[in-house]
Amino acid sequence: MISIIYANRNREVERIKASLDSLVRQTDERFEVIFVDYGSDKKLVKEYEALFNTFKFVQFFSLEVSQLLWNKSKALNYGIQKSASEWIFIADVDILFSPDTFEFLNNLTTTSENFYLFKLGYLDKHQSQKLYAGDEFNSLIFWGL
């Protein structure tokens, strides 16, 4: 099992939903999401809570630290402490995952004491517009493995 850790502050709900929607389409469901919000506006936190209630694999932690500066490392460390998994994937809310991403990543976990970095691709303006227009994820270019 792999824990996907998201650290967030004041990001758009639609952007987060797009990333989570790509996780719904995974061929391997051996993952969990730990989403740590580090001081977002209260209105957004309520929207996040409503969104995460629709995804059974998401654990949401809202840290009431709006008076502090954004500190991604503290948010990530909090998420790592909440994980029971030996394997961590740190994700940004902008990432869309190919449907076979966690099938590939879970195959990597057979070896121990490794650290992996992956090259990510970016959607161009046209692809982003297709995404927000509701087209299927499979018609877009994903982060490929």
Summary of the structure (lengths in Angstrom):
residues: 145
radius of gyration: 15.2
end to end distance: 18.4
largest distance: 43.0
contacts: 382
relative contact order: 0.22
helix: 37%
strand: 19%
